[in-house]
Amino acid sequence: MNKLKMNSWLRKNWGELLFFAAFAVVMTTDLRQPVLSTLQRGLLATGLWRATPPARSAAPRAQFASERTYPPSLPLVTVDGRPANLSQFRGKVVLVNLWASWCPPCLAEMPGLQALYQKVDTSKVAFVLISLDENQNKARALLKRKHYTMPVFFPATDLPAPFNSPSIPYTVILTPQGRVADRHSGMADYDTPEFKAALEKLAD
């Protein structure tokens, strides 16, 4: 291709070249995570990824007999280093969400989780967000930067069933008795009146 043809081709395709250059910059730098999470947050705003509310009846699943009732001993550590355990939430509906600061879809759904947390009756519904960050300071920094007030923990041991998902974000809803009412793999919008009502009804 001679110089004249090259210049002509560049004039016709400069927009595509600019797009791919910008895409390469985003995907190979620290911009990747915030840009992707923002785009995914926009997808959640369309309403196509609304979480399905858990059913009122949550019968134990035979294949997960070990999950049936409390106390599912799951040692945790709070963001300020205090020991905790999932079993301390017995008597409440518990929304357990596995996430990490490096996970764009996790970050995309967190504003909705925070909004839901601020609306539910916390005497009936508990939130347990479990960060899987190896560098716990990154999770702490993100929570501070975003002003999230949801209870966040770090696992103090390997996660047992039903929390040992191969992918995140991953959400498990537990009844007050510790039964698995529902699970959701992948990002979702939990901030809906239907989902809030279902959580509180599950607590009755």
Disulfide bonds with the S-S distance in Angstrom:
Cys103-Cys106 2.32
